[in-house]
Amino acid sequence: MPRLIFTQQLRRFTEVPEIDSDALTLRQALEDAFAVNAALRGYVLDDQRQLRPHLAVFVDGRRLRGKGADALDVALPSDATVYVLQALSGG
């Protein structure tokens, strides 16, 4: 069962659940998290239902590339671990 984990940075803004989901895609897993905390949707997705540019998503240690709608339709292995975190930049 895929596990969706939101890192501490997002906890500054809202409650972020750890979700065990039977989702087949990242989009479905995120929807399971939004069902637990609807406010989380606004921090993760923009008005076009795409990942916000300030977020990074890792599936089993590999960074998800792209921010478009197709990125959310990535298939999740049944034992996937997904991390959603605030992308940091600077020097």
C-alpha positions as CSV (number, residue, x, y, z in Angstrom):
1,M,0.0,0.0,0.0
2,P,1.6,3.3,-1.0
3,R,2.5,5.7,1.8
4,L,2.3,9.4,1.3
5,I,4.4,11.6,3.7
6,F,4.5,15.3,3.9
7,T,7.6,16.9,5.4
8,Q,7.9,19.3,8.3
9,Q,8.0,22.4,6.2
10,L,4.4,22.1,5.1
11,R,3.4,21.5,8.8
12,R,4.1,25.2,9.4
13,F,0.9,26.0,7.3
14,T,-1.5,23.2,8.0
15,E,-1.8,19.7,9.4
16,V,-0.2,17.2,7.1
17,P,-1.3,13.6,7.5
18,E,0.7,10.5,6.7
19,I,-1.5,8.5,4.4
20,D,-1.5,4.8,3.6
21,S,-3.5,4.6,0.4
22,D,-4.6,1.9,-2.0
23,A,-4.2,4.5,-4.8
24,L,-2.8,3.5,-8.1
25,T,-1.6,7.0,-9.0
26,L,-0.1,10.0,-7.3
27,R,-3.2,12.0,-8.0
28,Q,-5.4,9.4,-6.2
29,A,-3.0,9.3,-3.3
30,L,-3.1,13.1,-3.0
31,E,-6.9,13.1,-3.1
32,D,-6.9,10.7,-0.2
33,A,-4.7,13.2,1.8
34,F,-7.0,16.0,0.8
35,A,-10.0,14.0,2.1
36,V,-8.3,14.1,5.5
37,N,-7.4,17.8,5.3
38,A,-9.0,19.8,2.6
39,A,-6.8,22.9,3.3
40,L,-3.8,20.9,2.2
41,R,-5.0,21.0,-1.4
42,G,-4.3,24.7,-1.7
43,Y,-0.7,24.3,-0.6
44,V,0.0,21.4,-3.0
45,L,-2.1,22.2,-6.1
46,D,-2.6,25.4,-8.0
47,D,-5.8,26.6,-9.7
48,Q,-5.2,24.4,-12.7
49,R,-4.8,21.3,-10.4
50,Q,-1.1,21.1,-11.0
51,L,1.7,20.8,-8.5
52,R,2.8,24.2,-7.2
53,P,6.3,25.1,-8.3
54,H,7.6,25.4,-4.8
55,L,7.0,21.7,-4.1
56,A,9.1,18.6,-4.9
57,V,7.7,15.1,-4.9
58,F,9.8,12.0,-4.6
59,V,8.5,8.5,-5.4
60,D,10.8,5.8,-3.9
61,G,13.7,8.2,-3.8
62,R,13.3,9.5,-7.4
63,R,12.3,13.0,-7.9
64,L,9.1,13.5,-10.0
65,R,9.9,15.5,-13.1
66,G,7.4,17.9,-14.5
67,K,4.6,19.9,-12.8
68,G,1.8,19.4,-15.4
69,A,-1.3,17.4,-15.0
70,D,0.5,14.3,-16.4
71,A,3.0,14.3,-13.5
72,L,0.1,13.6,-11.1
73,D,-0.9,10.6,-13.1
74,V,2.3,8.7,-12.5
75,A,1.7,5.1,-11.4
76,L,2.5,4.2,-7.9
77,P,3.9,0.7,-7.0
78,S,1.9,-1.0,-4.3
79,D,4.7,-0.5,-1.8
80,A,5.7,3.0,-2.9
81,T,6.9,5.7,-0.4
82,V,6.0,9.2,-1.6
83,Y,7.5,12.3,0.0
84,V,6.0,15.7,-0.7
85,L,8.2,18.6,0.4
86,Q,8.8,22.3,0.0
87,A,11.6,22.8,-2.6
88,L,14.3,25.0,-1.2
89,S,16.6,27.2,-3.3
90,G,19.3,29.7,-2.6
91,G,22.9,29.8,-2.0
